[in-house]
Amino acid sequence: MSDRWIADRMRNIDASGIRKVFDLAANMTDPINLSIGQPHFDTADVIKEALFEAVRNGKNAYSQSQGIAPLRARLQQRVADELGHADREVFISSGTSGGLMLALSTLVNPGDEVIVFDPYFVMYKHLTAMSGGKVVLIDTYPDFRIDVDKVRDAITERTKVILFNSPANPTGTVASKQEMEDLAKLALEKDVALISDEIYRSFCYDSEFVSPATWNDQTIVIDGMSKSHSMTGWRLGFVHGPQHIMQQMIKLQQFTFVCAPHPMQWAALSALDYDVTPHVDEYRGKRDFMVSELGNDYEIRGADGAFYLFVKAPWGSGTEFVTKAIENNLLIIPGNVFSSANTHFRISYAALPGTLERGVEVLKKLASP
């Protein structure tokens, strides 16, 4: 087999640094794992039972590419009640990652530019590369706030998309209402597509979630239940936006994913009626514990939502600090997995209290070189 068989696009995609940490964890004895970006609680029994029932009732063939009608109708009503856009359509995607891939593949031509905020969710860079686009990073250090003037200055004639995530992975930052309004209106003014990744919207601890689609009816929203309902392995998401764009994405889904997993779609109807408030309250408490315990020894910004802290290494680079943490049986993620900088590390506090306490103990010990 020759290397020339490998497409050029693959040379722009590195193996996930997060996956490398997962592989390392498999060879460790009882690691203190604060690396995993998924809820520590299991899917609710009522949702599992709805899945079992769907399977027993024969909901095992393909669904329509856009998803089953009852689920789309429920989501369509929810979106209409929230945003009131006349031309907004919902379809069911094969995970939020699938929705992001469809959106970028639908919108981005080779050579087009996609504006992404640094630090960023690791997949954004690689999905843009797969679509033939070029990522343009907007630095948000040290406080991870969005400076709309920086965005304006970065827009060129090749800018096609602004890709935005709030609450954010890896920083846990929730963009302010003013930041979202300014960004939404700038995208409209410049005729640039705005993609809002809202998978963590349930996890806002200090303010109510507001979508930038409130001010920009052309916004493409990526959403799902993976994080809020601990359904990450179910590969079920949904997308909503202007109908003419959604129709193109559905067409592409037909020839890639075909459809989202069919029985999971029926179970999602049950998930829509499940109250996740107790989980959100629990995670707010975990956030408060981690910030209180580490705040005197570490510089922590953001941490308003999701379940992450993006912490500045108190000495050395982010990679050097994480290496020392791993030597002490603590699994965290180096910041350069999510960023052009190598100054921070990511903690996930989606873990049991005892695991968080053990992690805090190690981090306090490592605060000084």
N, C-alpha and C positions, 0 to 999 in steps of 0.2 A: 504494500500500500504506500502511495506517495503522498507527501505533504501537499503537493500541488492540488490534490483533490479537495483540500479544506478551503472553503470560501473565505475571501479576504475579510468579510465582516466578523468572522470568528476571532481574528487576531486583535480585535478591539474589545473583546470580552474576556475578562479574567475570571478564574474560579472564585466564587464568593469567599471573602474572608470570614464571614459568619459560618459558612459551611466547614471551613478549616477548623474553627473552634469546636464545632459540633463533633467533627471527627476526632479531635484531640480528647474531648470529653469521654468518648467511648472507651478510651484506654486508661482512664483515671478511676481511682477507687473513691467513691462517695465525694465527688467534687461539689463545691459550693457553686451552683450554676445560676449566675445572674446574667446570662447571655441570651436567653431564648425570648424572642419577640412574639410570644403568644400567651394567652391567659393560662394561669395555673389551675383554674377550675375546669371541670368537665362540662360537656354539653348537658343541658337540662334533660331529665328523664322524659318530660312531656314531649320534647322535640324528638328525642330518640324514638319514642313510641309512635309518633306521627310518621317517621321514616319507615319503621318496621311495617306499619299499616299500609303505607304506599307500596312497598315491595310486595307484601302479601296480596294486594289488590291488583297486581300486574302493571304497576306504573314503571316498567323496566325497559321500555323501548325508547326510541328517540322522542323528544318533544319537538314542538315547533322551534325553529332556530332562535326566535325572539323570546321563548319561554312560554310556560303554561298561562292560559288566559286568567285564571283566578288570582295567581300571584301578581301578574302584571297589573291587574285591575286594582288590587289592594295598594300596591306601591304607587300606581298612577294617581290614585286618590290622595295618598299621603303627600306626594310631591305637589299636587295641585293645591292642596290646602296650605302648604307651607309657602309656595312661591307664586302661585296664581298665573303662571305663564301659559298663554293659549297654545303655543307651538312646541310644548315640551313633551317628549315621548320617553317612556321607560322600556328597557329590555333587560333580560336576565343574561348575565355573562358567566363564563366558566371561571369564577374567581375574580377578585378585583385586579389581580395581575393580568388575567386574560382581558379584562376590560381596558386596562392601560395599554396593552399591546395592540388591541384593536383600534383604540383611539389614535395612537401614534402612527400606526400603519396606514390609517385612513387619511390622516392630515399631513404627514411629513413626506416631502419629496427628497431624494438624495441631495445633500448639500444645504437643506433648510436648517435653520437654527432653532433650538429649543432652549429657552431660558429656564434654568433650574437654580434653586437657592441652596447654597453651600453653608452648612452640612445638608445632605440630601439622602433620601431613601436609596439604598444601593442599586435597586433595580432600574431607577430612572435613566441612569447613564447608559446602561446596557440595552434597554429597550429602545432608546433613541438611536444607538448604534445599529441595532437590527433593522430599524426603519430607514437607515441611510442618512440620518440627521446628525447634526453636530451640537453637542451640549455647550451652552454658554453659561458659566457659573457666576452667580451673584453672591459675593461674600457677605455673610450676615454676622460674622464675629464682631464683638465678643458677646453680644446680648441676644443674637438670633432674631432680631427684629427686621422687618422688611422696610427698606428705604426705597420708596417709589421713584425717587429721582435717579437712583442707581439703575433701576429697571428701565426707565425712560432712556437713559444714556446708552444702555446696552442694546436697544432695539435698532435693527438695521433693516434694509430691504429684504434680507433673507430670513428674518425672524418670522416663524410660523406659529409657535406655541409658547405659552408660559405655563409651566407645570408647577403646581402649588399644592402644599400639603399642610393642613391644620385641623386638629392637633398634629404635630410633626413627629415623625420618626427620622432621626434619632434624638432630637433635642427635647421633646415633650412640650415644645412651645405652642401656645395657642395665639394665633394672630389676633390683634385687636380689631374691633369693628372698623376703626378708621383705616387701618392697614388694608383690610379686605375691600373696603369701599374704594379706596384710592387705586388699588391694583385692578379691581374689576372695571372701573371707569377708564383706566389707562388702556386696558386691553380693547375695550370698545372703541376708544378714540383712535388707536393705532391699527385697528382691524386685525388683531392678533387673537388666535384662539386661546382661551383660558381653560385649562383642565384643572379641576379642583378634586384632589384625592381626599375623600372624607371618611375613610374607613375607621378612624378613631373618634368620630364626632360624638359618640356617647360618653367619652371620657374627657369631659371638660370640668375641672374642679373648682375654678374660681369665677367663672362667668358662663353665661348661656352660649351655646354654639350658634353661630350665624354663618350662613354660606355666602361666598362672594356672588353666587347666582342671584342673590337678593337685588344687586345693582346691575347685573349684566345677564340678560335673558338668553345670551348665546353661550353661556358657560356650560361646559361638559363636566358633569359630576360623576365621579367613580365612588361607589359605596358598596356596602355589604354587611353581613352579620358575622364574619369570621372572628373579629376581635370582640365585639360586644356580647356574642352568644357562645364564644369558644367553639367555633365551627370551622377552624382553619383548614382542616383536612377534607372538608366537604366540597371545596372548590366551587363556591357559589357566591356570586356578586351581582350587582345590578348597576346599570348606567342610565343616566337621563340627560337629555339635552335637546337642541333643535332637531325637529323631525327629519330634515333632509340629511343631517349628519348621522343620526341614529340608523336610518335606513341603509346607509353605506356600511356602517359597522356591522349591522345584522347580516348584510350580504357577505361580508368578509368572515363573520363567524360561521356562516353556513359552509364555507369551504376550508375552515381550519378546525375549530372546536366542534363543529356541527351544532351542538347545543350544550347548555349547562347540564350537569347530571340530573336526569329526570326525577328519580324518587326524592332527591334532596330538595327539589323545588316544591313538592307537596309538603314536605316537612317544614319548609321555610314559612309556610302559611301559619303554622303553629308558633314558630319563632316570633312572628310579628305580634303575637298576643302575649308574649312572655316579658315580664317586667325585669329589666336588668339593673334597676336602681340599686338593689343591695350590693351587686358586684361593683358598681361605680363608687358607692360609698366606701366599700372595703378598700378599693384601690386609692381613693383619696387619702384614707388613713395610712396606707403603705407609703404613699408619697410624702405625707407629713412626717412619718417616722424616719424615712431615709434622709430627708433634708435636715431635720432636726439633729440627727445623729452625726451627719457628715459635714454640716454647714460650717463648723468652726475650723475644720482642717482642709476643706476643699472649696474651690470656687465653683458654684453651681448656678447656672442661669437657665431660664426657661422653666421646665418642670411644671407647667400649668395644666398639662393634660397627657393623654396616651398613658403609657406606663414605663417611661424611660427618664433617666437622668443622663445628660451629656456633660461630663465632668472634666475640668481641666486637670491634666496630670500635674501634681505638685512638684515634680522633679523629672528631668529627662524628657524624652519624647513619649507620646502616647503608646507607641509600640514597646518601648523599653519598660514603661510602667506596667503594661499588661503582661509582659513576659515575666516580670517579678511576681505579679499577682498569681499567674498560673503556677509558678514555682511554689506558691503558698496555697495551692489547691482551689483557687478562686478563678472562675471563668467569667471574664468580661470581654468586651469587643473593642479593639483599638479604633480610635477615631478616624484613622486614615482609610478605613473601609467605607466611610460615609462622606469623605471630605478630601479636598486637596491639601489640607493641613494635617499635621501629625502631632497635635498638641493635646488631644482629649481622649477620653474613652467613654463607651456607653455601658450603662448599667440598666438592666431590666429588673424592675421590682415586681414583676408578675411571678411571685414565688410565695411559698409558705412562710409564715412569720419566723419560724426557727431558722430557715435558710437565710432570710434577710439579716437576722441577728448574727449569724456566723459570718456573713459577708461583711457586715459593718465592723466586726471585730478585726478581720484581716485588713480592711481598708484603713482603719485607725492605726494599725501597726505599721502600715506601709506609707503613711502620710509624710514621714521624714525619710530621706535616703539613708 
